[in-house]
Amino acid sequence: MKETKEARFRRVAEARVNKLIRMLRLLGNCSGTNTYAYDDDAVEQIFTELQVELDRARERFAENGKPGRKRFSLSETPTPDTVSYPHITLPLPDGTRLRAVSYADETYPAINLYLLQDGKPDELICFAEYNSEHSPCHELCIGVYTSDKEDTQYYGSYRPERESEYGKND
């Protein structure tokens, strides 16, 4: 009797997932500081790369096994490669996902929040950034987009109330 596609998938996927779990547990053994020395940057690099590969594998399932990236097009606005930066993705009940991405830029370090929908480019919906060009106590800023506008609909200090407090004392 020939094995069905579903049975073959179950057999192969279970074996591969169990192998990955074993390998991750072995990687966890490297955390022993009696045997190994490492810094936070090395750990972040390891887990960022693992997350990138997990996201790529999930993306292939969403695209029904089609390998590779979306086709290049000059007519579409390029979207940032959000999986190459430290991030976390939250699946939502309607099938969309939210992805928070950390950009450790020297001038404007930020965390961006993207809406991910199958078959559509990542959509930036809001961000928090440190902007050193602003006055003291106003460097932490937030920005919000709406789906029908290209530019930010709100951008301002996270603590705008401090302006009136400091204005009175200056």
N, C-alpha and C positions, 0 to 999 in steps of 0.2 A: 504494500500500500504506500502510495506516494505521500510524503509529508506536505501538509498545506502551507501556504504562505504565512498564515497566522501562527501555526505551530512552529515553523522555522524561525519566525521573528521572536516569539516567546523564548525559544531555546537559546538562540544566539544572543538576544538582548540580555537575558538573565545572566548568562555566563560572562558577558562583557561588563555588565554593571557590577557583578560580584568581584571580578578581577580589578576593576577600578577602585572599589571599596577597599580591597586588600592593599592595593598600592597606596591609597590615601592614608590608610592606617600605618603603613610603613613610613610614609613621609612624616606622619605625626611623631614617629619615634625619633626623628631628627630634632625634636624640641628639647631633648634632654641636655641640659647645660653641663652635666658632668662629662659628657662625651663630645659635645659640639659647641661652637661659639658662632653666634650670628647677631645681626642687628635688625632693628625694626624695618629698615629699608629692604633688606633681603627677604624678609618674611612677606612684606607687602608686594614685592615683585613676584614672588612665587604664587601668591593667592590671586593677584590680578591676572596673571597669565592663565592660571587654571580657570578663573571665571570667564575670561575671554573665550577660551576653548569650549566651555560649557554653553555659553551664549551662542557660539557658532553652531554647535551641534543642535541646540534647540531650534535655531533659525532654519536649519536644514529640514527638521521635522515640519515646521510651519510652512515650508515651501515644497512639501511632499517629496523630499529627497533630492531636490535639485542642488547640486554642489555650487559653491562659489558665491560671488557677490552679485548684486543687481547690475544690470547693464549700464554702462557709462552713457550719459546723455548731456549734451551742452544746453538743452532746453530746460533742464531741471536744476533748481538751486541745489548745490552740493550740501549734503548734511554732514555734520561732524561724525567721525568714527567714535561713537560713544563707548564701544566695548574695549578700546585700547587704554582707557583711563580707569582708575579705581571707581567702581560703581556698584550699585545694587539695583535689582529689578524686582518690582512688585507686581505680580499678576492681579488683575482686577476681575470681578465676577462677570463682566460683560465680554471678556476675552481680550481686552486691551491690556497694556502694561504701562506702568510708570517706571522710569529709570532715573535715578539720581546719580549724577556724574561729578566727580571731584576733579577740578583743574587746578593744579598747584603752580599757577603762573606767578612769576616773581612780582609783577606789577599789580595784577588784579586776580588774586586767588579767588576761586568761586566754586559754588556748587550749583549746577543746572539741573532742572527737572524737565524731562522729556516725556511726551505721550507717544507710545508705540502702538501702531495699528498695523495688522497684516496687510502687506501690499502697498503701504504708504510710507513716505519718508518720516523719519523721527521728527516730531514737532516740539520745539522748545516752548514750554508754557510759563516758566518762571525761573528766577535765579536769585541767589544771595551772593554778594561779592564784597570784598574789602577794597575800597577805593581810597588810596592815600592822598589823592588830590583834594579830598574834602576836609573840612575843619575837624579838629579833635572832637571825639565823641560822635562824629557823624560819618566815620569811615565805613561802617558796616551798612551796606545798602541792599535794597531788594528791588527787583523788577518783575513786572507781570505782563504777559502778552495775552491777546485774545485771538481766536482762530480767524476772525475776519479782518484783522489788521496786521500789517507787516512790522510796524514799529512797536516799541514798548508802550503799553497803555498807562503804566504807572512805573515811576522810578523815583525812589527817594530814600532818605535815611531811615534805617530801622528804628531809630529813636528820635523822631522829629520833635517830640516834646522837650528834649534837652535844649533845643535852640532858644526857646523862650526862657527857660531857666538860666542859661548861660548869658543870654542877651541882657537879662536884668542885672546880673552880677558883674558884667564887664564895664 
